[in-house]
């Protein structure tokens, strides 16, 4: 065994002691946050204006409804179709000379009601051609698809196949199309990618397929949503930080330059949105609908502007994201609320359709090893000699 756990035991015990000590502080902050929700500072129009005029160093949720709203779900329709897609991938391995990657997308279609049915599939695709593994601009600039960009490429494929499957449905039943994770391609904001990369992946990719789903919703009751389990977002808590701030308008760089403690808003700092709504909501209820004020959403998403709400389940508080066109249609967002709640109850706390899609998509460590072995064997049989790294050859060599 390479890890000597005996040396780590004392450090784990120290961590447990520290977490226990911090729990009292967290509860005090949470009590204060709940009191702030009921204060005049959190009144909808006043806080909305404060948010819109603020200049902060952190992401703040936009308000569509009262921040302390607790809304129970309507009954889920007995006859309904839930579509879900999820993906996994094998990234480019620089120690192998064959420059390629694989994306595997799982699709689940579950029909409930008088004619229950299920359809599950997986779709693996290998990318190896020059125009598949790089993004090129008209003036010759290139960006290799790997790492974070490959994760974005996978999200696009999940949305593409979800839209493709939805287009094949010949039914009048309500449909909820689910994705796993965020509708916001956060990786595009984490690094400074050139415009041609963002345009191909987001505008001509992800958003194009959301457009197709929106177009289908014009002729049938179809809603799109994504589900985030155990979210770590702080958008709503950050809105409370603005409610607490004594300055109007709020300007962090002007009033608190270089300050990381001792600010009034630190009274709720460190809390997560899920902490707040775990106390505020009853099981099955949703929070208010909020809007994301992310820069990439504001610049590119348009009618697909990402809105979100929190939903309390028996085991956790989940975050549900929906495009603006769903948030503005009362029937559609109520359908999303009731359907996801029903799916989570059926799936022991997580939407069962997403679980089934994940099972069809998952690529294990053994799968990765077999994939690369198959690539090397096939190339060797075709007498294609491609050089690999010494590190890779060392891994394949048995040492005494």
HELIX and SHEET records of a PDB file:
HELIX    1   1 UNK A    5  UNK A    7  5                                   3    
HELIX    2   2 UNK A    9  UNK A   37  1                                  29    
HELIX    3   3 UNK A   40  UNK A   42  5                                   3    
HELIX    4   4 UNK A   44  UNK A   52  1                                   9    
HELIX    5   5 UNK A  130  UNK A  133  1                                   4    
HELIX    6   6 UNK A  148  UNK A  167  1                                  20    
HELIX    7   7 UNK A  187  UNK A  190  1                                   4    
HELIX    8   8 UNK A  195  UNK A  198  1                                   4    
HELIX    9   9 UNK A  199  UNK A  206  3                                   8    
HELIX   10  10 UNK A  207  UNK A  217  1                                  11    
HELIX   11  11 UNK A  235  UNK A  244  1                                  10    
HELIX   12  12 UNK A  252  UNK A  255  1                                   4    
HELIX   13  13 UNK A  264  UNK A  267  5                                   4    
HELIX   14  14 UNK A  273  UNK A  280  1                                   8    
HELIX   15  15 UNK A  295  UNK A  296  1                                   2    
HELIX   16  16 UNK A  297  UNK A  301  3                                   5    
HELIX   17  17 UNK A  302  UNK A  304  5                                   3    
HELIX   18  18 UNK A  324  UNK A  327  1                                   4    
HELIX   19  19 UNK A  330  UNK A  346  1                                  17    
HELIX   20  20 UNK A  352  UNK A  361  1                                  10    
HELIX   21  21 UNK A  365  UNK A  381  1                                  17    
HELIX   22  22 UNK A  390  UNK A  396  1                                   7    
SHEET    1   A 9 UNK A  62  UNK A  63  0                                        
SHEET    2   A 9 UNK A 290  UNK A 291 -1                                        
SHEET    3   A 9 UNK A 306  UNK A 312 -1                                        
SHEET    4   A 9 UNK A 317  UNK A 323 -1                                        
SHEET    5   A 9 UNK A 222  UNK A 228 -1                                        
SHEET    6   A 9 UNK A 174  UNK A 180  1                                        
SHEET    7   A 9 UNK A  80  UNK A  90  1                                        
SHEET    8   A 9 UNK A 101  UNK A 112 -1                                        
SHEET    9   A 9 UNK A 117  UNK A 127 -1                                        
SHEET    1   B 2 UNK A 134  UNK A 136  0                                        
SHEET    2   B 2 UNK A 142  UNK A 144 -1                                        
END                                                                             
